[in-house]
Amino acid sequence: MTQAVNDHLVLLCGKSATGKSASLMGLEKPEGVMYLNCEAGKRLPFKAKFMKGPDGNAGFVITDPMQVYEAFSKAEEIEGVHTIVVDSLSFLMEMFESVYVLNSTNTMKSWGDYAQFFKNLMQQYVAKSTKNVIFISHTADSMNESEMVIETKAPVKGSLKGTGIEAYFTVVLASKKVPLKTLKDYTSPLLTITPEEDALGYKYVFQTKLTKETVNERLRGPLGLWNTKETFIDNNIQLVLNRLHEYYV
């Protein structure tokens, strides 16, 4: 039997305060978005109308990593759910470490469980999901000693660190705060400059493709998904989902 594949899967990476969570504001039919809050219940930076959790607020607060498995299974049973957001994968993996590794009497086994938790999530739940799936992750800079360069990547521990979690995604984007002068050569219908941004001199964007200045970042996408003019686009995740639906027809 052929393994299921989710064609509408995105990893959005970026440093703090670069517009990662704010980019969710443009999601269409927000009541059909299952938002999984892994960051200690931290509120979104906008008034969200996502599917409500047990507390009556938009989203579901995750306090045990296994609840994410449950959420993916539950989403398949609920009519109207079209998108699952995990915010953030970084905090989810830190949560697993805190709950299941640090308190374990057998830390070697627990670090194996840490890696297996992520692999099961991607291979058994995400791959089989019929929903759009968006993972948000923080990034960190680290030295690649074999190539003597500074790499920017999603931080992860244990055996997963070798391959990196980006390897599990076909589409990896970066959220950036970019000066307008950098964007002047990237005009496209997906990049709009508002009067406020023009006055400030910068814009929050998604970077979709590598440039010569960012060759050590782990951005990726299938061939032809974005053209060169679309290297920088508005930080609206709905634009990304729209393009994926157009590409995988």
ZAMARGU-4260 file (C-alpha; in steps of 0.2 Angstrom, whole numbers, plus 5000, padded with zeros to 4 digits):
<rodrens>
0) 5000/5000/5000 | 5007/5017/4995 | 5011/5029/5010 | 4999/5043/5011 | 5007/5061/5008
5) 5001/5078/5013 | 5004/5090/4999 | 4998/5105/5009 | 5011/5105/5022 | 5022/5120/5027
10) 5036/5124/5040 | 5037/5142/5044 | 5053/5147/5052 | 5059/5163/5059 | 5067/5172/5074
15) 5056/5180/5087 | 5046/5195/5082 | 5047/5193/5063 | 5028/5190/5061 | 5026/5171/5062
20) 5010/5170/5072 | 5003/5186/5064 | 5004/5178/5047 | 4990/5167/5052 | 4978/5182/5053
25) 4974/5180/5034 | 4968/5162/5035 | 4951/5161/5026 | 4936/5153/5035 | 4945/5154/5052
30) 4932/5145/5061 | 4939/5129/5052 | 4956/5132/5059 | 4962/5120/5073 | 4975/5130/5081
35) 4986/5120/5093 | 4995/5132/5106 | 5011/5124/5112 | 5018/5140/5120 | 5010/5140/5137
40) 4993/5147/5131 | 5002/5163/5125 | 4988/5174/5116 | 4989/5177/5097 | 4994/5195/5092
45) 4977/5197/5084 | 4959/5194/5088 | 4957/5176/5081 | 4941/5168/5076 | 4949/5150/5076
50) 4940/5135/5082 | 4937/5137/5100 | 4944/5126/5113 | 4937/5120/5130 | 4940/5137/5138
55) 4930/5146/5125 | 4945/5155/5118 | 4952/5153/5100 | 4963/5138/5099 | 4968/5123/5110
60) 4981/5124/5124 | 4993/5109/5123 | 5000/5104/5140 | 5006/5086/5135 | 5014/5083/5118
65) 5003/5067/5116 | 4988/5079/5114 | 4994/5084/5097 | 4992/5066/5091 | 4974/5067/5098
70) 4971/5083/5089 | 4976/5077/5072 | 4965/5061/5074 | 4950/5072/5081 | 4952/5084/5066
75) 4948/5070/5054 | 4931/5067/5063 | 4926/5086/5063 | 4917/5092/5048 | 4923/5109/5043
80) 4940/5108/5050 | 4952/5113/5035 | 4968/5118/5043 | 4979/5113/5058 | 4992/5124/5065
85) 5005/5119/5077 | 5013/5134/5086 | 5026/5131/5089 | 5036/5115/5085 | 5050/5122/5095
90) 5040/5123/5111 | 5032/5106/5107 | 5048/5097/5107 | 5054/5107/5122 | 5038/5101/5131
95) 5042/5083/5127 | 5059/5085/5134 | 5052/5093/5150 | 5038/5081/5153 | 5046/5064/5147
100) 5065/5066/5146 | 5071/5076/5161 | 5060/5066/5174 | 5065/5049/5166 | 5075/5036/5175
105) 5082/5030/5158 | 5087/5046/5149 | 5095/5036/5134 | 5078/5028/5131 | 5069/5044/5133
110) 5079/5053/5120 | 5075/5039/5108 | 5057/5042/5113 | 5059/5061/5109 | 5065/5057/5091
115) 5052/5044/5089 | 5038/5056/5095 | 5042/5068/5081 | 5044/5054/5068 | 5027/5047/5072
120) 5019/5064/5071 | 5026/5067/5054 | 5024/5049/5047 | 5008/5043/5055 | 4998/5058/5058
125) 5003/5073/5047 | 5006/5062/5031 | 4989/5054/5033 | 4980/5071/5037 | 4967/5077/5024
130) 4970/5095/5031 | 4981/5109/5027 | 4995/5108/5040 | 5006/5122/5046 | 5020/5121/5058
135) 5028/5136/5065 | 5046/5135/5072 | 5059/5147/5080 | 5076/5147/5072 | 5094/5148/5079
140) 5111/5151/5072 | 5124/5138/5075 | 5142/5134/5068 | 5143/5120/5055 | 5161/5115/5060
145) 5163/5104/5044 | 5160/5119/5032 | 5165/5133/5044 | 5149/5143/5041 | 5135/5149/5052
150) 5119/5140/5048 | 5101/5146/5052 | 5090/5132/5056 | 5076/5126/5067 | 5083/5120/5084
155) 5081/5102/5089 | 5090/5090/5100 | 5095/5072/5101 | 5097/5061/5085 | 5085/5073/5075
160) 5099/5086/5076 | 5109/5077/5063 | 5096/5077/5049 | 5086/5092/5055 | 5067/5093/5056
165) 5067/5103/5039 | 5071/5087/5030 | 5053/5081/5034 | 5045/5096/5024 | 5044/5100/5006
170) 5040/5118/5009 | 5050/5128/5021 | 5048/5147/5022 | 5056/5160/5033 | 5048/5175/5041
175) 5059/5191/5040 | 5059/5209/5044 | 5066/5216/5028 | 5071/5234/5023 | 5061/5241/5008
180) 5077/5244/4998 | 5080/5225/4999 | 5063/5222/4991 | 5064/5234/4977 | 5069/5220/4964
185) 5056/5208/4970 | 5040/5216/4964 | 5025/5204/4961 | 5006/5203/4964 | 5011/5193/4981
190) 5021/5208/4988 | 5012/5224/4992 | 5019/5239/5001 | 5007/5248/5012 | 5008/5267/5016
195) 5013/5263/5034 | 5027/5251/5028 | 5033/5264/5016 | 5034/5277/5030 | 5043/5264/5042
200) 5055/5258/5028 | 5053/5240/5032 | 5041/5226/5029 | 5037/5209/5037 | 5038/5196/5023
205) 5040/5177/5020 | 5056/5172/5011 | 5052/5158/4999 | 5069/5155/4990 | 5087/5156/4994
210) 5097/5171/4989 | 5116/5173/4989 | 5115/5181/5006 | 5105/5167/5014 | 5113/5151/5006
215) 5115/5144/5024 | 5097/5144/5028 | 5086/5129/5025 | 5073/5136/5014 | 5065/5124/5001
220) 5051/5121/4990 | 5047/5110/4975 | 5053/5116/4958 | 5042/5130/4950 | 5032/5133/4966
225) 5039/5151/4967 | 5047/5161/4953 | 5062/5173/4957 | 5051/5188/4958 | 5042/5179/4972
230) 5057/5177/4983 | 5049/5188/4995 | 5030/5189/4998 | 5018/5196/5010 | 5018/5187/5027
235) 5001/5180/5024 | 5000/5161/5026 | 4985/5160/5015 | 4995/5165/5000 | 5006/5150/5003
240) 4991/5138/5004 | 4983/5145/4989 | 4999/5142/4979 | 5001/5124/4985 | 4983/5120/4980
245) 4987/5127/4963 | 5003/5118/4961 | 4996/5101/4967 | 4981/5099/4956
</rodrens>
